[in-house]
Amino acid sequence: MRIRKRHGAGWTLLAWAAAVFFFFPVLWMALTSLRTESDAATNPPTLLAAPTLDQYRLVLDRDITPFLINSATASILSTAAAIALALPAAYALAIRPVPKWRDVLFFFLSTKMLPAIAGLLPVYLVVKHLGMLDNVFTLVILYTAMNLPLAVWMLRSFLQEVPKEILEAAQVDGARLPTVLTRVIGPVIMPGIAATSLICFIFAWNEFLFAVNLTATRSATAPVFLVGFVTSEGLFLARLCAAATLVSLPVLIAGWMAQDKLVRGLTLGAIK
């Protein structure tokens, strides 16, 4: 019994150590954002510098709101589209497997093997030919395509945990596929849908390569806004940390609000 308690305490300490290790850069970024540029540039770092909100005032003066709106629009719409497309596909692959379903799953996975930079030039030429440069809906389409394979794989693992008896009961009652997906399966795998949605939202919110190359003034996103603090005059470290903290807040708030469903969703398909 004591050995088990010791092992449990050891794993607890290890988990806390890992949490502190991964959270420390975020904490340091937030602390640096509360310093002046001179204090932030000291080496070794100044730990007891007087806090100030001047960096946040300078960031807000540069009108960050349009960039946040563009990021929110592209991320929310692409996440909703990815979930709407992935759920029927995952249903077909998990509950009613189509012929050669393994090949279909591998095809979805293979689309993530191509580096994004390798497809940038053809994507740019197509978007330019269609006259959709500097358009937020271009990012919505691209982000949906990028997140769709991940959403299909995750939702399929969640759908495999749905009890067969529920589906058989729905079939006996004469429920059609849309009804089964929205009223029968949906509530059961809602934690999985929430986890998948949050991950897709984070990937879309953080995407930089296509945003910086396909947008200019009207549709630039929050990650593109951060690049403006790296100039020929130097790196404004404290101001950059303040902007990065503001850009990170929507994702942190979304994760905090959905943390219970996120944990349940990520563990839904872990135990057979």
C-alpha positions, 0 to 999 in steps of 0.5 A: 500500500505504501509503495502504491502511495509513493508511486502515486506521489511520484507521478503527481510530482512528475505531472506538476513538473511537466505542467510548470515546464510547459507553462513557464514560457507563457508565464515569462511572456506575460511577465515580460509584457509588464516591463519596459523595453530596457528592462526586458532587454537586460541580460541576465533578466531583471526579475524585480522590475517595476510592472507597467501597462505601457506596452499594452497601451502601445499595442492597443494604439496600433488597432489590433481589433481588425486583426482579432476579428479576422482571426476569429472569423476565419477560425470559427467559420473554418472550425464549424465547416470542418466539424459539419463535414467531418461528422458524416464522414466519421460516421461512415468510417466508424459505424457504417464502414464504406468499402476499403475504409482503411484506404480512405483513412490513409488518404485523409492522413496522407494529406497532412504529409505534404509540408504547407510550404510546398503547396504555397505557390500553387495555392497562391496562383489559384487564389490570385487567378480567382481574385480572392487574395486578401479575402478572409473567406480564402482563409476559411476554405484553406483552414477547413481543408487543413483541419478536416483530416484531423477532425475526421480521425478524432471524431471517428475514434469518438464515434467508435465508443457509441453503444450499438444499442443506441443506434439500433434503438434509433433505427427501430424507431425509424430515425433517419441519418440527420436525426441520428447524427443530431439527436442521438449520436451528437449528445453522446459524443458532445465532449469529443466534438468540443475537444475536436472543435477546440483543437481545430480552432487553435490550429486555425488561430495560430496558422501563419504561413498562408495568412502572411502570404495571402492577405495584406491589409483587409484580411490580415490575422492576429499572427500577422499582426505580431510580425509588425513588432520585428522591424529593421529598428530592432526587436521590441521584445516587451511590446511583442510579448504584450501583443502575443499575450493579447492574441493568446487570450481568446484561445486560453479563455476558450480552453478554460471554458471548455476544459471539462468537456475537453478532458472528457473528450480527449479520454473518450476514445482512450479506453476500450 
